[in-house]
Amino acid sequence: MSRGSSIGRFAPALFLAILLSACAGYSGYGLKPGVATGADVIATMGTPAMRWRDADGSEQLAYPRGPSGPQTFMVFIAPDGRLRRIEQVLDMEHFARIEPGKSDRESVLRLLGPPVPQWTEYFRARNELVWEWQFCDSWNQLARFDVLFDASTGIVRTSYQRQALMGWNGVAPFCGH
């Protein structure tokens, strides 16, 4: 048997191993709460886009995976430096926590992470800043969620829209979960 055919036989297994390790880094899958440390999180998931330190020494790290990926993972580190939990926050449950007229930019950032920069818009006529995130809706289709900040009144409102995106075959793309 030639060496090339031997490698070819193991190529699918090698590809699967690489794919699974990439997914683990993407979502932090495999990091065990109470066991993994903040350093383990960063080694696995990379440098966070944002981080906050609370008065008790705990930390929150934001890992947005957009604009192509419809997830943002929030990582919560206990004061002892151990992983508490990882949450995927771009979902209706988290969106419902935004309180019209009460939530501000900082609370929205801590809840959802940073919006997609290319989709952030300021509308001068309405004096309104709009942040947008792509996510998988309850029908397993790509959708967008907007938070609109009125600079005059401080009122916050939200909007949800399913895109009219069509895949290469004319069918709306599904998220795959």
Secondary structure, 3 states (H helix, E strand, C coil): CCHHHHHHHHHHHHHHHHHHHHHHHHHCCCCCCCCCEHHHHHHHHCCCCEEEECCCCCEEEEEECCCCCCCEEEEEECCCCEEEEEEECCCHHHHCCCCCCCCCHHHHHHHHCCCCHHHCEEEHHHCEEEEEEEEECCCCEEEEEEEEEECCCCCEEEEEEECCCCCCCCCCCECCC
